[in-house]
C-alpha cells in the first residue's frame, strides 16, 4: 500500500509498499519513528483516506469509505460538553442504530460504564471529570455500537503514568468482555507489549513494515509482567528495531 500527501513542493510519500496483516480478534500495536505515517495508517484502515495504491480489507470486505463497524478513539477524548457522559456514550448508537429504543441504548452504555468504573458519573458533564475519566468515557463511546474493529490513535498519550497504566488494565478488561479486533498507535513500547498480541514496527517515512513481534504472554496478564526478563528482552528488541528504522529514515534507504 502506498500513500502520499500533496505539498507545495510536490508529493510527500508517507507509506511506500506497506504490507500489514492483522488476524481477526487480534490486538495489534503499531510503533515507529515520529512522523513515519502511523496516524495515516489508522485513517486508511478507518476508510477516512483512500490509498494511492493498494487496498485495505476488513473481515473479507474491501474498505471503500467510513464503516459503521469501526470504532475510533483518539488522544483527545472530544466529548461534547452540552451532553452528559451518558448521552456522549450513546451518540454512535443514535447514528448507526437510530431505531434502537433509548432504553436499550442506555442499558448498553450503563453496562460499559460499570466495566470502566464510571457508574454514578453518567449524568455528569465532561468538564466535571478528570482526564483519565474522560478517556474512559471515550473508550466506552468507541465500542458502544459493538464494532468489529477498534482503532486507537495514542489514546493514553496525554495522561500521567499512573492513570495511563490504570487505563491499560481497563482496556484489557474491555477486550475480555468485547470481542473486537484492535489497532493501537502508540509511542510507548511498554504499552505496546502489555496490550498487544502483536507489535508492528514501521520504518521511517515513507513507512514500510520493519518488524513484527508476536507477544507470548499470558492473556490474563498483570502489570507486574512488565518487570520480568521476557518482557525486558522484548523491549530491547523493539528498541533496536526502532533505532534501525530511524537510521533508515535519516539515511534515506
N, C-alpha and C positions, 0 to 999 in steps of 0.2 A: 504494500500500500504506500502511495506517495501523496504528499500534500505540501503546498507552498502558499505563502501569503503574498499578495501584491504590495509592493512598496514603490516609492518614488524612483528608486534606483534599479527596479526590476524585481522579479520573483525572489522571495526568500524561502528556500527549501526548509521545511520543518521535519517532515517524515520522508524517508527515502528507502523504499524496499522493506518497510516494517512488516514483519510476519509474526502474529501473536495468536495463540490458540488457548482458550480458557475452557476446560471441561465444565459441563453443566453442574451446578451445585458447588463449584469451587470458589474459594475466596482468594483472588489474585491481587497481590500488592505490586504496584509499579513504582520503581525508583529510578533515579538517573540524575545526571548533572542538571543544575539550574538552567532553565530555558531550553531544554532539549526537546520539548514537544509533548510532555506528559498531559498537560491540560487539553491540548489539541486532540490527543487520542481520546479523551473522555467525550469530547464534543462529537467526534466521529462515531463513536460507539452509540451515543445517545441519538444520533440522527440529526443533530443540530448543524453539522457540517457534512458536506459531501466530498469524499476524497477525489483528488485529481486523477489518480489511477488506483485501481484495485477496488475491493469490495469489503463490506462489513456484514457478517452474518450473525444472527442471534436465533438460537433454537431452530435452526434449519430454514430461516427466512432471511432474505436479503434486506438490510436496513436501507430504506429509501427516504426516510424522514423521521420526525419525532414519533415515538411509540408510547402508547398508554401503558405498556407492560414494563416500562423502565422507570425507576425511581432515581432521584438525584439528591445529593447532599453536598453542601459547599462549606468553605471555611467560615463564611459569614452566614448565620442561620437565616437571615432575611425573613423574619417573622413580621406579619402585618400588625402594627400597633393598635389599629382600630378593631382588631378581632381578639377575642380571648384565646388562650392557649388551645382550648378545645376546638374552637372554630378555625384556628390556624391549621390544626392537625387534620380536620375533616375536609379541608379545602380541595385536595386532589379527588376525593370521592364526589364532590359536587360537580367536578369536571368530567371524570371518566364514568361515573355511575349516577347521573342526575336523577334517575328514577328510584334510587335506593331510599327507603324511608329514613327520616332523620334519626329515629330511634336506633336503627341498625348502624348508621354512621357513628353515632355517639357511643354505642356499645363497643364498636371496633376501636375507636380512639381511646376509650377508657381502659380497654384491655392492654393497649400498648403503654399508656401512661403508668399503669400498675407495673408493667415489666421494667420500666426505666426509673421507677421510684418517684414519679411525679403525681401520684394520687393526692388530691387535695389542692392541686395548683391549676386545675382545669379552667377555673373562672378568672384566673389572673391575666393581666396584660403582659406582653413580652418585657416591658421595661421594669416590671416588678420581679423578674427572675435574674439570677446570676448568669454569667456567660456559659458556664457548664450546663445549667438547667435549660437555657435556651437551645443549646446544641442537642440536648436530649430530646426536647420537643421537636426540633428539626429532623432528627432521625426518625421519630415516630411519624412525622408527616411524610417522609420519603418512602415509607413502607406501608402506610395505612391502606393503600389500594392493592396490596399483595403483589408487587411487581415480580416479574421473573428475574430481572437484573437490577441490582442497585449499584450506581456509580457514585463514588465519593471522591471529591477533589480537595484533599487536605482538610477534612472536616474538624480535625483536632489540633491543627497547627497553631492557632492563636491562643490556646489555653495553657495555663500553667501546668507544670509537670505532674502534680498530684491529681488535678482534675482530668488531665489527659489520660493518665493510667486508669483512673476510675472509669472513664468512658470506654477505654479498650475492653474492660471487663463487661460493661453494658453491651457493647457491640457483639461480643461473643455470646452473651445470653440471648440477644435478639436473634442471632443466627441459629442457635439451637432450636428456637421456637418458630422461626420463619424460614422456610426452605427457598432461599434465593441465591443466585449467583452474584458475586460481588467483585467489583473492580475498584481498588483503593489507590489513589495517587497520594504519595507521601514522600517527605524528605527524611523521615525518621526511620532508620534501619531497624531499631528495636521494635517499633510499631509494626513494621512490615513482617518481621519474623513472628511476633506474638499473635497477630491477627491472621496472617496469611496461611493458606495451604501451599501456595507457591509465590515466589518473588521473581518478578520480571525486571531485569536491569536493562534500561535503554542506553544506547550510546549517546555521545554528544551530537548536537544538531549538525546535519539532519539525522534524525534518530533512526536507528535500526535496533533489532533485538540483540543486545550484547551478551546476555547470560540469563538462564532460567534456573532457579533453585527450587526444588521440592522441599517443603518443610516437614521433616519427620519428627513431629512432636505429638504428645497425646492430645486428643480432641478436647478433653476437659482439662485444659492447662491453667495453672495459676501464674500470677506474676513472678513468683519465685523462679520459674523456669528460665527467666531471662538472665539469671546469675549462675547458670550451670555451664560446665565445659562445652557440651554440644552446641549451645547457643552462642557461646563465645567464638567457637570455630566458624559457625555460620556467619556471624557478624564480620569476622576477619575476612572471610572470602568475599562477602558483599562489598566491604570497603575497598578491597583490592580491585574488584571489578569496576567500581565507580572511578577509581584512580585511572584505570585503563581507559574507561570511557571519556574521562576528562582529557587525557592525553591525546586521544583520537581527535577530539574537538579542537584542541589547541594546535595539533599538528596538521589537521585538515585531511587525515587519511585513516 
